[in-house]
């Protein structure tokens, strides 16, 4: 009788908790694909306009002011900010799950990363809203 | 789960995965920095001097690196989506990976001309 070797990531948790975790991971997987396709366009269009059509030294405050005359660019930038942060934070979550093995370190590293992402989401949103 | 059930197997697939992870990490780190530099928008003096700083040759080379990371991550991401959603449509995974990698490389070289030229000619 061969003994069953448990996956290193498996922990003894209740079936309900395991099911809800698997459910979350399925949504996470789908989110990465859908947000990835949207970000493909948002990020590449943003880079093309800001770094190829224009030079980085000419994208001054005056440039942003002219651009933000059209509120659609504000929405574009805010979508790029929020989807980019969510997609990146979730990607970093995969990396942390793979490399940060000790439970204590994992809590510390994850709360730091989520905290920084949350603060920067707030800062970025505020920047777009309060710009005059 | 048995090892044979995983989607990501074989040599090129693993390199594609490693490169995807590294480029994703780097792009994300840049986004964090970028949110901070853009947050100075309401202090025009600081914002404009930061963007002048971005014009030096080292940060322009960094910008070219960012372009490659972004292009590779975006193109290989499309390949991953294709593998997951249309497994039959993508028969030659290795070929598609090499195509995406080359496309990212060529597009980076073209972009590098636009990004680096103003530094040498002084014209923007």
gemmi code that builds the backbone of each chain (N, CA, C; Angstrom):
import gemmi

chains = {
    "A": [
        ("UNK", (0.861, -1.207, 0.000), (0.000, 0.000, 0.000), (0.886, 1.242, 0.000)),
        ("UNK", (0.799, 1.983, -1.052), (1.619, 3.195, -1.133), (1.028, 4.278, -0.244)),
        ("UNK", (1.916, 4.961, 0.456), (1.417, 6.036, 1.308), (1.212, 7.297, 0.467)),
        ("UNK", (0.264, 8.080, 0.909), (-0.060, 9.301, 0.166), (0.795, 10.446, 0.683)),
        ("UNK", (1.535, 11.062, -0.211), (2.326, 12.222, 0.180), (1.506, 13.470, -0.054)),
        ("UNK", (1.338, 14.228, 1.019), (0.517, 15.437, 0.898), (1.278, 16.527, 0.167)),
        ("UNK", (0.552, 17.304, -0.614), (1.138, 18.473, -1.256), (1.655, 19.430, -0.172)),
        ("UNK", (2.831, 20.043, -0.385), (3.373, 20.921, 0.663), (2.451, 22.084, 0.999)),
        ("UNK", (1.576, 22.423, 0.051), (0.710, 23.566, 0.314), (-0.585, 23.177, 1.029)),
        ("UNK", (-0.836, 21.868, 1.148), (-2.104, 21.484, 1.757), (-2.022, 21.607, 3.276)),
        ("UNK", (-3.058, 22.147, 3.853), (-3.118, 22.241, 5.299), (-4.395, 21.568, 5.756)),
        ("UNK", (-4.429, 21.237, 7.046), (-5.628, 20.596, 7.551), (-6.687, 21.658, 7.826)),
        ("UNK", (-7.551, 21.844, 6.867), (-8.618, 22.824, 7.052), (-9.948, 22.134, 6.793)),
        ("UNK", (-11.019, 22.768, 7.255), (-12.335, 22.171, 7.088), (-12.717, 22.128, 5.610)),
        ("UNK", (-13.560, 21.176, 5.210), (-13.973, 21.088, 3.799), (-14.608, 22.381, 3.296)),
        ("UNK", (-15.384, 23.058, 4.178), (-16.024, 24.312, 3.777), (-14.975, 25.352, 3.422)),
        ("UNK", (-13.944, 25.435, 4.284), (-12.912, 26.439, 4.064), (-12.133, 26.121, 2.795)),
        ("UNK", (-11.879, 24.833, 2.589), (-11.160, 24.435, 1.376), (-11.980, 24.766, 0.131)),
        ("UNK", (-13.292, 24.492, 0.208), (-14.157, 24.769, -0.945), (-14.192, 26.263, -1.245)),
        ("UNK", (-14.273, 27.093, -0.199), (-14.365, 28.528, -0.444), (-13.033, 29.051, -0.979)),
        ("UNK", (-11.933, 28.407, -0.540), (-10.619, 28.809, -1.039), (-10.489, 28.446, -2.520)),
        ("UNK", (-10.964, 27.259, -2.881), (-10.881, 26.849, -4.283), (-11.745, 27.740, -5.165)),
        ("UNK", (-12.898, 28.111, -4.619), (-13.786, 29.010, -5.328), (-13.095, 30.346, -5.575)),
        ("UNK", (-12.435, 30.853, -4.531), (-11.720, 32.120, -4.646), (-10.615, 32.020, -5.696)),
        ("UNK", (-9.881, 30.907, -5.691), (-8.782, 30.754, -6.650), (-9.283, 30.667, -8.084)),
        ("UNK", (-10.488, 30.088, -8.268), (-11.060, 30.035, -9.612), (-11.386, 31.445, -10.113)),
        ("UNK", (-11.989, 32.256, -9.234), (-12.300, 33.639, -9.609), (-11.018, 34.435, -9.843)),
        ("UNK", (-10.015, 34.157, -9.022), (-8.731, 34.838, -9.160), (-8.103, 34.516, -10.515)),
        ("UNK", (-8.178, 33.233, -10.898), (-7.646, 32.788, -12.194), (-8.358, 33.519, -13.339)),
        ("UNK", (-9.698, 33.562, -13.242), (-10.472, 34.224, -14.298), (-10.174, 35.722, -14.332)),
        ("UNK", (-10.066, 36.338, -13.147), (-9.781, 37.770, -13.078), (-8.453, 38.104, -13.754)),
        ("UNK", (-7.428, 37.252, -13.536), (-6.123, 37.512, -14.132), (-6.200, 37.488, -15.658)),
        ("UNK", (-7.000, 36.577, -16.217), (-7.133, 36.506, -17.675), (-7.891, 37.710, -18.221)),
        ("UNK", (-9.042, 38.013, -17.590), (-9.875, 39.107, -18.097), (-9.169, 40.458, -17.923)),
        ("UNK", (-8.634, 40.712, -16.702), (-7.947, 41.991, -16.487), (-6.689, 42.062, -17.347)),
        ("UNK", (-6.048, 40.912, -17.564), (-4.856, 40.871, -18.401), (-5.153, 41.330, -19.825)),
        ("UNK", (-6.273, 40.863, -20.380), (-6.631, 41.253, -21.750), (-6.945, 42.757, -21.809)),
        ("UNK", (-7.661, 43.261, -20.791), (-7.977, 44.707, -20.776), (-6.686, 45.517, -20.606)),
        ("UNK", (-5.824, 45.061, -19.686), (-4.561, 45.778, -19.444), (-3.637, 45.737, -20.661)),
        ("UNK", (-3.741, 44.675, -21.456), (-2.949, 44.574, -22.686), (-3.141, 45.853, -23.503)),
        ("UNK", (-4.408, 46.258, -23.659), (-4.697, 47.462, -24.444), (-4.385, 48.733, -23.657)),
        ("UNK", (-4.876, 48.815, -22.407), (-4.687, 50.037, -21.615), (-3.202, 50.368, -21.443)),
        ("UNK", (-2.404, 49.370, -21.032), (-0.997, 49.630, -20.714), (-0.197, 49.948, -21.974)),
        ("UNK", (-0.455, 49.198, -23.067), (0.334, 49.428, -24.279), (-0.041, 50.760, -24.943)),
        ("UNK", (-1.337, 51.118, -24.933), (-1.746, 52.415, -25.474), (-1.120, 53.538, -24.641)),
        ("UNK", (-1.165, 53.397, -23.324), (-0.572, 54.388, -22.425), (0.921, 54.555, -22.717)),
        ("UNK", (1.638, 53.447, -22.823), (3.084, 53.520, -23.075), (3.349, 54.157, -24.442)),
        ("UNK", (2.569, 53.760, -25.445), (2.771, 54.283, -26.804), (2.590, 55.804, -26.836)),
        ("UNK", (1.515, 56.291, -26.204), (1.256, 57.740, -26.229), (2.325, 58.498, -25.434)),
        ("UNK", (2.647, 57.991, -24.224), (3.518, 58.740, -23.315), (5.007, 58.625, -23.639)),
        ("UNK", (5.417, 57.530, -24.280), (6.862, 57.325, -24.464), (7.296, 57.246, -25.921)),
        ("UNK", (6.360, 57.027, -26.839), (6.744, 56.929, -28.250), (6.256, 58.171, -29.006)),
        ("UNK", (4.954, 58.476, -28.903), (4.425, 59.673, -29.568), (4.989, 60.944, -28.936)),
        ("UNK", (5.116, 60.922, -27.593), (5.674, 62.073, -26.875), (6.950, 61.638, -26.191)),
        ("UNK", (7.776, 62.636, -25.837), (8.976, 62.292, -25.090), (8.711, 62.497, -23.606)),
        ("UNK", (9.389, 61.691, -22.789), (9.143, 61.725, -21.344), (9.389, 63.122, -20.752)),
        ("UNK", (10.314, 63.892, -21.373), (10.615, 65.227, -20.823), (9.540, 66.261, -21.174)),
        ("UNK", (8.655, 65.919, -22.141), (7.625, 66.898, -22.526), (6.269, 66.603, -21.877)),
        ("UNK", (6.181, 65.491, -21.156), (4.907, 65.177, -20.489), (4.858, 65.895, -19.135)),
        ("UNK", (4.787, 67.227, -19.232), (4.816, 68.087, -18.049), (3.419, 68.261, -17.464)),
        ("UNK", (3.319, 69.076, -16.404), (2.019, 69.355, -15.795), (1.073, 69.988, -16.822)),
        ("UNK", (1.618, 70.893, -17.647), (0.799, 71.546, -18.678), (0.242, 70.500, -19.663)),
        ("UNK", (1.075, 69.523, -20.003), (0.666, 68.443, -20.902), (-0.501, 67.664, -20.281)),
        ("UNK", (-0.360, 67.326, -19.005), (-1.419, 66.565, -18.323), (-2.696, 67.396, -18.252)),
        ("UNK", (-2.545, 68.693, -17.989), (-3.712, 69.583, -17.888), (-4.487, 69.590, -19.203)),
        ("UNK", (-3.751, 69.693, -20.325), (-4.399, 69.704, -21.643), (-5.099, 68.374, -21.896)),
        ("UNK", (-4.434, 67.297, -21.522), (-4.965, 65.953, -21.728), (-6.227, 65.708, -20.901)),
        ("UNK", (-6.198, 66.217, -19.661), (-7.333, 65.984, -18.757), (-8.524, 66.902, -19.032)),
        ("UNK", (-8.401, 67.752, -20.085), (-9.582, 68.503, -20.548), (-10.669, 67.509, -20.926)),
        ("UNK", (-10.235, 66.384, -21.444), (-11.166, 65.313, -21.800), (-11.270, 64.323, -20.635)),
        ("UNK", (-12.437, 64.285, -19.967), (-12.565, 63.420, -18.782), (-12.379, 61.934, -19.086)),
        ("UNK", (-12.505, 61.558, -20.375), (-12.314, 60.139, -20.718), (-10.899, 59.667, -20.378)),
        ("UNK", (-9.912, 60.582, -20.486), (-8.542, 60.193, -20.135), (-8.395, 59.952, -18.643)),
        ("UNK", (-9.206, 60.696, -17.851), (-9.170, 60.458, -16.399), (-9.692, 59.051, -16.095)),
        ("UNK", (-10.775, 58.675, -16.790), (-11.341, 57.340, -16.588), (-10.353, 56.277, -17.061)),
        ("UNK", (-9.726, 56.546, -18.227), (-8.709, 55.636, -18.765), (-7.602, 55.422, -17.732)),
        ("UNK", (-7.082, 56.537, -17.197), (-5.977, 56.438, -16.237), (-6.403, 55.745, -14.944)),
        ("UNK", (-7.630, 56.023, -14.504), (-8.077, 55.405, -13.260), (-8.283, 53.897, -13.442)),
        ("UNK", (-8.783, 53.499, -14.619), (-8.926, 52.060, -14.905), (-7.565, 51.375, -14.928)),
        ("UNK", (-6.600, 52.041, -15.573), (-5.248, 51.495, -15.640), (-4.658, 51.367, -14.236)),
        ("UNK", (-4.884, 52.390, -13.411), (-4.398, 52.377, -12.027), (-5.002, 51.223, -11.243)),
        ("UNK", (-6.340, 51.120, -11.263), (-6.975, 50.131, -10.389), (-6.772, 48.701, -10.898)),
        ("UNK", (-6.938, 48.490, -12.227), (-6.731, 47.130, -12.750), (-5.264, 46.712, -12.637)),
        ("UNK", (-4.351, 47.662, -12.917), (-2.916, 47.364, -12.816), (-2.533, 46.977, -11.404)),
        ("UNK", (-3.033, 47.739, -10.423), (-2.710, 47.441, -9.028), (-3.292, 46.102, -8.591)),
        ("UNK", (-4.551, 45.840, -8.971), (-5.191, 44.582, -8.573), (-4.486, 43.379, -9.221)),
        ("UNK", (-4.229, 43.500, -10.530), (-3.575, 42.428, -11.278), (-2.168, 42.188, -10.708)),
        ("UNK", (-1.443, 43.277, -10.430), (-0.081, 43.157, -9.903), (-0.056, 42.619, -8.480)),
        ("UNK", (-0.985, 43.099, -7.643), (-1.026, 42.628, -6.262), (-1.381, 41.145, -6.216)),
        ("UNK", (-2.318, 40.744, -7.056), (-2.690, 39.325, -7.091), (-1.537, 38.471, -7.622)),
        ("UNK", (-0.799, 39.000, -8.601), (0.375, 38.290, -9.108), (1.423, 38.125, -8.013)),
        ("UNK", (1.594, 39.190, -7.241), (2.555, 39.145, -6.134), (2.096, 38.158, -5.057)),
        ("UNK", (0.778, 38.008, -4.921), (0.233, 37.029, -3.969), (0.659, 35.615, -4.377)),
        ("UNK", (0.614, 35.316, -5.698), (1.069, 34.000, -6.161), (2.538, 33.796, -5.795)),
        ("UNK", (3.338, 34.852, -6.032), (4.777, 34.760, -5.762), (5.025, 34.549, -4.267)),
        ("UNK", (4.290, 35.306, -3.423), (4.466, 35.174, -1.973), (4.054, 33.775, -1.506)),
        ("UNK", (2.961, 33.250, -2.079), (2.535, 31.895, -1.705), (3.608, 30.862, -2.071)),
        ("UNK", (4.328, 31.115, -3.172), (5.352, 30.164, -3.603), (6.635, 30.245, -2.784)),
        ("UNK", (7.040, 31.463, -2.423), (8.372, 31.600, -1.831), (8.391, 31.912, -0.344)),
        ("UNK", (7.314, 32.493, 0.198), (7.323, 32.802, 1.635), (6.580, 31.673, 2.350)),
        ("UNK", (7.350, 30.759, 2.942), (6.750, 29.531, 3.464), (6.330, 29.622, 4.932)),
        ("UNK", (7.070, 30.386, 5.732), (6.727, 30.380, 7.155), (5.470, 31.221, 7.390)),
        ("UNK", (4.514, 30.672, 8.175), (3.227, 31.353, 8.367), (3.372, 32.775, 8.914)),
        ("UNK", (4.300, 32.970, 9.839), (4.476, 34.301, 10.434), (4.976, 35.293, 9.390)),
        ("UNK", (6.040, 34.871, 8.663), (6.595, 35.738, 7.612), (5.539, 36.045, 6.566)),
        ("UNK", (4.718, 35.028, 6.246), (3.698, 35.208, 5.212), (2.695, 36.286, 5.614)),
        ("UNK", (2.282, 36.242, 6.866), (1.345, 37.265, 7.352), (1.986, 38.648, 7.265)),
        ("UNK", (3.254, 38.742, 7.696), (3.937, 40.037, 7.695), (4.122, 40.571, 6.275)),
        ("UNK", (4.655, 39.698, 5.390), (4.938, 40.131, 4.011), (3.642, 40.488, 3.287)),
        ("UNK", (2.622, 39.619, 3.445), (1.364, 39.880, 2.747), (0.696, 41.158, 3.245)),
        ("UNK", (0.675, 41.366, 4.564), (-0.001, 42.572, 5.050), (0.752, 43.821, 4.600)),
        ("UNK", (2.092, 43.735, 4.510), (2.858, 44.883, 4.013), (2.493, 45.174, 2.559)),
        ("UNK", (2.507, 44.128, 1.728), (2.217, 44.308, 0.300), (0.790, 44.840, 0.097)),
        ("UNK", (-0.185, 44.219, 0.772), (-1.572, 44.678, 0.615), (-1.728, 46.112, 1.126)),
        ("UNK", (-1.025, 46.420, 2.221), (-1.088, 47.773, 2.784), (-0.549, 48.805, 1.806)),
        ("UNK", (0.638, 48.520, 1.248), (1.260, 49.453, 0.295), (0.372, 49.625, -0.929)),
        ("UNK", (-0.156, 48.508, -1.467), (-1.029, 48.595, -2.648), (-2.269, 49.429, -2.339)),
        ("UNK", (-2.853, 49.199, -1.184), (-4.066, 49.935, -0.793), (-3.796, 51.427, -0.680)),
        ("UNK", (-2.672, 51.779, -0.023), (-2.323, 53.195, 0.142), (-2.088, 53.838, -1.227)),
        ("UNK", (-1.357, 53.114, -2.113), (-1.054, 53.688, -3.420), (-2.303, 53.794, -4.301)),
        ("UNK", (-3.262, 52.891, -4.109), (-4.526, 53.016, -4.828), (-5.230, 54.304, -4.399)),
        ("UNK", (-5.220, 54.553, -3.093), (-5.823, 55.761, -2.539), (-5.106, 57.011, -3.064)),
        ("UNK", (-3.752, 56.992, -3.000), (-2.944, 58.131, -3.459), (-3.202, 58.411, -4.944)),
        ("UNK", (-3.196, 57.350, -5.752), (-3.388, 57.501, -7.196), (-4.771, 58.037, -7.532)),
        ("UNK", (-5.793, 57.496, -6.870), (-7.161, 57.958, -7.101), (-7.292, 59.437, -6.734)),
        ("UNK", (-6.707, 59.794, -5.591), (-6.739, 61.183, -5.126), (-6.042, 62.111, -6.119)),
        ("UNK", (-4.909, 61.639, -6.669), (-4.159, 62.446, -7.643), (-5.029, 62.771, -8.851)),
        ("UNK", (-5.748, 61.759, -9.352), (-6.581, 61.964, -10.548), (-7.757, 62.886, -10.234)),
        ("UNK", (-8.378, 62.671, -9.070), (-9.575, 63.450, -8.720), (-9.242, 64.908, -8.403)),
        ("UNK", (-8.138, 65.128, -7.671), (-7.861, 66.486, -7.181), (-7.056, 67.332, -8.159)),
        ("UNK", (-6.636, 66.764, -9.287), (-5.796, 67.538, -10.215), (-6.542, 68.740, -10.790)),
        ("UNK", (-5.877, 69.896, -10.714), (-6.487, 71.108, -11.299), (-5.546, 71.714, -12.325)),
    ],
    "B": [
        ("UNK", (-2.537, 16.210, -6.829), (-2.426, 16.425, -8.286), (-1.126, 15.810, -8.792)),
        ("UNK", (-1.195, 15.019, -9.816), (0.015, 14.398, -10.345), (0.740, 15.388, -11.250)),
        ("UNK", (2.073, 15.257, -11.333), (2.835, 16.234, -12.126), (2.372, 16.300, -13.578)),
        ("UNK", (1.871, 15.173, -14.109), (1.502, 15.157, -15.522), (0.239, 15.965, -15.807)),
        ("UNK", (-0.482, 16.343, -14.724), (-1.718, 17.071, -14.957), (-1.496, 18.578, -15.089)),
        ("UNK", (-0.269, 19.032, -14.848), (-0.065, 20.464, -14.912), (0.081, 20.939, -16.360)),
        ("UNK", (-0.430, 22.137, -16.602), (-0.381, 22.733, -17.935), (1.044, 23.146, -18.291)),
        ("UNK", (1.764, 23.640, -17.279), (3.075, 24.214, -17.537), (4.152, 23.157, -17.400)),
        ("UNK", (4.420, 22.451, -18.491), (5.463, 21.439, -18.429), (6.378, 21.585, -19.639)),
        ("UNK", (7.549, 21.048, -19.515), (8.469, 21.128, -20.633), (9.375, 22.331, -20.524)),
        ("UNK", (10.401, 22.319, -21.352), (11.471, 23.312, -21.212), (11.024, 24.738, -21.522)),
        ("UNK", (10.518, 24.958, -22.748), (10.175, 26.337, -23.106), (9.074, 26.885, -22.205)),
        ("UNK", (8.096, 26.042, -21.870), (7.003, 26.486, -21.017), (7.514, 27.025, -19.698)),
        ("UNK", (8.538, 26.343, -19.154), (9.077, 26.798, -17.877), (9.841, 28.110, -18.016)),
        ("UNK", (10.573, 28.277, -19.106), (11.262, 29.558, -19.326), (10.256, 30.677, -19.530)),
        ("UNK", (9.195, 30.362, -20.272), (8.141, 31.358, -20.500), (7.549, 31.788, -19.162)),
        ("UNK", (7.316, 30.818, -18.283), (6.733, 31.084, -16.970), (7.671, 31.936, -16.107)),
        ("UNK", (8.955, 31.542, -16.062), (9.931, 32.275, -15.241), (10.042, 33.729, -15.714)),
        ("UNK", (10.145, 33.890, -17.047), (10.268, 35.237, -17.610), (8.987, 36.045, -17.364)),
        ("UNK", (7.846, 35.367, -17.409), (6.565, 36.035, -17.172), (6.507, 36.567, -15.745)),
        ("UNK", (6.985, 35.748, -14.818), (6.968, 36.118, -13.408), (7.918, 37.282, -13.140)),
        ("UNK", (9.148, 37.199, -13.680), (10.137, 38.256, -13.442), (9.668, 39.580, -14.054)),
        ("UNK", (9.183, 39.530, -15.316), (8.750, 40.773, -15.959), (7.523, 41.354, -15.249)),
        ("UNK", (6.621, 40.488, -14.799), (5.442, 40.958, -14.076), (5.849, 41.658, -12.796)),
        ("UNK", (6.786, 41.062, -12.071), (7.281, 41.645, -10.818), (7.899, 43.017, -11.085)),
        ("UNK", (8.751, 43.104, -12.111), (9.434, 44.368, -12.408), (8.448, 45.462, -12.830)),
        ("UNK", (7.485, 45.094, -13.683), (6.500, 46.084, -14.121), (5.706, 46.583, -12.914)),
        ("UNK", (5.351, 45.668, -12.018), (4.579, 46.060, -10.834), (5.380, 47.008, -9.942)),
        ("UNK", (6.688, 46.708, -9.759), (7.527, 47.591, -8.952), (7.579, 48.990, -9.586)),
        ("UNK", (7.649, 49.015, -10.941), (7.667, 50.322, -11.595), (6.344, 51.059, -11.385)),
        ("UNK", (5.229, 50.331, -11.441), (3.922, 50.976, -11.238), (3.866, 51.652, -9.868)),
        ("UNK", (4.394, 50.966, -8.856), (4.387, 51.554, -7.510), (5.160, 52.877, -7.506)),
        ("UNK", (6.359, 52.856, -8.121), (7.184, 54.062, -8.217), (6.452, 55.153, -9.007)),
        ("UNK", (5.809, 54.733, -10.097), (5.148, 55.660, -11.012), (3.969, 56.350, -10.336)),
        ("UNK", (3.228, 55.641, -9.486), (2.104, 56.257, -8.776), (2.632, 57.345, -7.848)),
        ("UNK", (3.786, 57.061, -7.225), (4.378, 58.054, -6.318), (4.840, 59.283, -7.110)),
        ("UNK", (5.537, 59.089, -8.261), (6.029, 60.275, -8.979), (4.876, 61.110, -9.565)),
        ("UNK", (3.822, 60.432, -10.031), (2.683, 61.175, -10.588), (1.900, 61.901, -9.481)),
        ("UNK", (1.996, 61.394, -8.248), (1.243, 62.016, -7.152), (1.743, 63.432, -6.843)),
        ("UNK", (2.869, 63.829, -7.457), (3.367, 65.197, -7.231), (2.739, 66.187, -8.218)),
        ("UNK", (1.734, 65.743, -8.982), (1.104, 66.587, -10.017), (0.656, 67.954, -9.493)),
        ("UNK", (0.181, 67.979, -8.254), (-0.294, 69.257, -7.725), (0.833, 70.141, -7.196)),
        ("UNK", (2.074, 69.646, -7.290), (3.245, 70.489, -7.034), (4.038, 70.539, -8.341)),
        ("UNK", (3.589, 71.388, -9.288), (4.141, 71.377, -10.649), (5.668, 71.435, -10.693)),
        ("UNK", (6.260, 72.207, -9.770), (7.707, 72.358, -9.792), (8.394, 71.001, -9.612)),
        ("UNK", (7.942, 70.246, -8.605), (8.544, 68.934, -8.328), (8.261, 67.962, -9.482)),
        ("UNK", (6.991, 67.942, -9.942), (6.608, 67.027, -11.022), (7.460, 67.259, -12.272)),
        ("UNK", (7.597, 68.528, -12.648), (8.359, 68.822, -13.863), (9.835, 68.486, -13.716)),
        ("UNK", (10.388, 68.698, -12.510), (11.818, 68.377, -12.364), (12.045, 66.866, -12.363)),
        ("UNK", (11.066, 66.098, -11.840), (11.181, 64.627, -11.897), (11.172, 64.181, -13.362)),
        ("UNK", (10.281, 64.795, -14.176), (10.215, 64.376, -15.577), (11.433, 64.808, -16.379)),
        ("UNK", (12.094, 65.894, -15.912), (13.357, 66.270, -16.533), (14.400, 65.187, -16.212)),
        ("UNK", (14.344, 64.722, -14.961), (15.272, 63.675, -14.511), (15.090, 62.401, -15.337)),
        ("UNK", (13.834, 62.059, -15.665), (13.559, 60.864, -16.466), (14.217, 60.948, -17.847)),
        ("UNK", (14.633, 62.172, -18.238), (15.227, 62.356, -19.558), (16.704, 61.992, -19.619)),
        ("UNK", (17.351, 61.697, -18.476), (18.780, 61.358, -18.566), (18.962, 59.948, -19.127)),
        ("UNK", (20.188, 59.686, -19.595), (20.413, 58.459, -20.379), (20.148, 57.175, -19.582)),
        ("UNK", (20.462, 57.185, -18.282), (20.272, 55.958, -17.495), (18.791, 55.632, -17.342)),
        ("UNK", (18.008, 56.683, -17.067), (16.578, 56.428, -16.909), (15.913, 56.140, -18.248)),
        ("UNK", (16.506, 56.644, -19.351), (15.972, 56.290, -20.677), (16.234, 54.802, -20.980)),
        ("UNK", (17.411, 54.335, -20.588), (17.700, 52.905, -20.785), (16.769, 52.050, -19.917)),
        ("UNK", (16.510, 52.540, -18.711), (15.574, 51.888, -17.803), (14.177, 51.818, -18.451)),
        ("UNK", (13.818, 52.909, -19.152), (12.534, 52.983, -19.855), (12.464, 51.920, -20.964)),
        ("UNK", (13.596, 51.715, -21.667), (13.643, 50.685, -22.713), (13.447, 49.300, -22.079)),
        ("UNK", (14.088, 49.081, -20.921), (13.927, 47.818, -20.195), (12.483, 47.607, -19.778)),
        ("UNK", (11.863, 48.689, -19.323), (10.451, 48.620, -18.929), (9.590, 48.239, -20.135)),
        ("UNK", (9.910, 48.827, -21.301), (9.146, 48.515, -22.517), (9.238, 47.026, -22.838)),
        ("UNK", (10.464, 46.466, -22.751), (10.593, 45.043, -23.040), (9.786, 44.197, -22.050)),
        ("UNK", (9.915, 44.519, -20.756), (9.202, 43.752, -19.726), (7.693, 43.806, -19.969)),
        ("UNK", (7.209, 45.010, -20.282), (5.779, 45.200, -20.516), (5.310, 44.421, -21.753)),
        ("UNK", (6.090, 44.531, -22.844), (5.712, 43.849, -24.091), (5.741, 42.337, -23.916)),
        ("UNK", (6.817, 41.830, -23.296), (6.894, 40.377, -23.119), (5.730, 39.877, -22.262)),
        ("UNK", (5.499, 40.582, -21.129), (4.445, 40.142, -20.210), (3.073, 40.180, -20.894)),
        ("UNK", (2.841, 41.227, -21.705), (1.560, 41.363, -22.403), (1.395, 40.273, -23.469)),
        ("UNK", (2.426, 40.074, -24.287), (2.320, 39.099, -25.383), (2.287, 37.668, -24.863)),
        ("UNK", (3.154, 37.361, -23.882), (3.127, 36.003, -23.339), (1.821, 35.763, -22.571)),
        ("UNK", (1.280, 36.838, -21.980), (-0.011, 36.730, -21.294), (-1.102, 36.310, -22.273)),
        ("UNK", (-1.061, 36.873, -23.487), (-2.034, 36.476, -24.518), (-1.881, 34.991, -24.835)),
        ("UNK", (-0.626, 34.540, -24.888), (-0.356, 33.133, -25.170), (-0.944, 32.239, -24.071)),
        ("UNK", (-0.792, 32.678, -22.807), (-1.354, 31.918, -21.682), (-2.883, 31.860, -21.795)),
        ("UNK", (-3.483, 32.995, -22.138), (-4.939, 33.041, -22.288), (-5.379, 32.077, -23.398)),
        ("UNK", (-4.602, 32.071, -24.496), (-4.937, 31.173, -25.613), (-4.856, 29.705, -25.185)),
        ("UNK", (-3.789, 29.372, -24.429), (-3.623, 27.989, -23.978), (-4.803, 27.581, -23.092)),
        ("UNK", (-5.225, 28.527, -22.187), (-6.288, 28.207, -21.238), (-7.666, 28.144, -21.887)),
        ("UNK", (-7.938, 29.077, -22.787), (-9.299, 29.170, -23.330), (-9.482, 28.440, -24.660)),
        ("UNK", (-8.436, 28.406, -25.473), (-8.565, 27.734, -26.769), (-7.444, 26.723, -26.951)),
        ("UNK", (-7.440, 25.666, -26.135), (-6.305, 24.721, -26.193), (-6.103, 24.122, -27.573)),
        ("UNK", (-7.160, 24.038, -28.359), (-7.008, 23.418, -29.675), (-6.457, 24.387, -30.709)),
        ("UNK", (-6.730, 25.669, -30.468), (-6.297, 26.675, -31.444), (-4.788, 26.896, -31.404)),
        ("UNK", (-4.163, 26.550, -30.273), (-2.737, 26.787, -30.146), (-2.010, 25.441, -30.081)),
        ("UNK", (-1.640, 24.944, -31.242), (-1.031, 23.619, -31.310), (0.459, 23.665, -31.048)),
        ("UNK", (1.094, 24.780, -31.478), (2.544, 24.875, -31.361), (2.916, 25.897, -30.281)),
        ("UNK", (2.797, 25.455, -29.008), (3.075, 26.348, -27.876), (4.472, 26.935, -27.919)),
        ("UNK", (5.441, 26.080, -28.220), (6.834, 26.500, -28.236), (7.058, 27.551, -29.321)),
        ("UNK", (6.484, 27.279, -30.499), (6.613, 28.229, -31.599), (5.988, 29.569, -31.257)),
        ("UNK", (4.797, 29.518, -30.618), (4.126, 30.767, -30.256), (4.954, 31.531, -29.225)),
        ("UNK", (5.558, 30.800, -28.273), (6.411, 31.454, -27.277), (7.580, 32.160, -27.955)),
        ("UNK", (8.266, 31.454, -28.860), (9.415, 32.052, -29.539), (8.987, 33.242, -30.396)),
        ("UNK", (7.797, 33.131, -30.996), (7.274, 34.241, -31.799), (7.013, 35.467, -30.913)),
        ("UNK", (6.346, 35.249, -29.767), (6.022, 36.356, -28.863), (7.304, 37.008, -28.329)),
        ("UNK", (8.277, 36.160, -27.971), (9.547, 36.670, -27.439), (10.254, 37.523, -28.491)),
        ("UNK", (10.283, 37.014, -29.740), (10.940, 37.766, -30.813), (10.192, 39.065, -31.103)),
        ("UNK", (8.851, 38.978, -31.114), (8.047, 40.169, -31.379), (8.314, 41.230, -30.308)),
        ("UNK", (8.380, 40.798, -29.048), (8.673, 41.731, -27.960), (10.055, 42.349, -28.170)),
        ("UNK", (11.019, 41.520, -28.589), (12.381, 42.005, -28.820), (12.431, 43.033, -29.949)),
        ("UNK", (11.783, 42.728, -31.065), (11.807, 43.638, -32.219), (11.100, 44.950, -31.881)),
        ("UNK", (9.919, 44.835, -31.238), (9.175, 46.051, -30.887), (9.949, 46.902, -29.878)),
        ("UNK", (10.723, 46.247, -28.991), (11.536, 46.998, -28.037), (12.634, 47.769, -28.774)),
        ("UNK", (13.256, 47.118, -29.771), (14.317, 47.786, -30.533), (13.775, 49.012, -31.262)),
        ("UNK", (12.594, 48.856, -31.875), (11.976, 49.997, -32.565), (11.653, 51.107, -31.553)),
        ("UNK", (11.052, 50.701, -30.419), (10.712, 51.684, -29.385), (11.957, 52.373, -28.838)),
        ("UNK", (13.055, 51.616, -28.720), (14.308, 52.165, -28.166), (14.813, 53.331, -29.010)),
        ("UNK", (14.613, 53.245, -30.338), (15.044, 54.343, -31.218), (14.304, 55.623, -30.827)),
        ("UNK", (12.970, 55.515, -30.638), (12.174, 56.684, -30.275), (12.513, 57.202, -28.876)),
        ("UNK", (12.810, 56.275, -27.963), (13.057, 56.677, -26.577), (14.451, 57.296, -26.426)),
        ("UNK", (15.443, 56.731, -27.126), (16.829, 57.172, -26.922), (17.216, 58.350, -27.827)),
        ("UNK", (16.579, 58.478, -29.003), (16.987, 59.501, -29.972), (17.029, 60.924, -29.385)),
        ("UNK", (15.977, 61.352, -28.645), (15.993, 62.729, -28.138), (17.212, 63.032, -27.259)),
        ("UNK", (17.736, 62.021, -26.593), (18.899, 62.260, -25.735), (20.111, 62.652, -26.571)),
        ("UNK", (20.259, 62.015, -27.736), (21.449, 62.263, -28.564), (21.277, 63.488, -29.464)),
        ("UNK", (20.050, 63.706, -29.967), (19.855, 64.831, -30.883), (19.479, 66.110, -30.136)),
        ("UNK", (19.016, 65.966, -28.901), (18.599, 67.139, -28.139), (17.220, 67.650, -28.563)),
        ("UNK", (16.649, 67.037, -29.613), (15.311, 67.440, -30.076), (14.269, 66.431, -29.579)),
        ("UNK", (13.096, 66.941, -29.190), (12.051, 66.021, -28.729), (10.870, 65.988, -29.684)),
    ],
}
model = gemmi.Model(1)
for chain_id, residues in chains.items():
    chain = gemmi.Chain(chain_id)
    for i, (resn, *xyz) in enumerate(residues, 1):
        res = gemmi.Residue()
        res.name, res.seqid = resn, gemmi.SeqId(i, " ")
        for name, pos in zip(("N", "CA", "C"), xyz):
            atom = gemmi.Atom()
            atom.name, atom.element = name, gemmi.Element(name[0])
            atom.pos, atom.b_iso = gemmi.Position(*pos), 0.0
            res.add_atom(atom)
        chain.add_residue(res)
    model.add_chain(chain)
structure = gemmi.Structure()
structure.add_model(model)
structure.setup_entities()
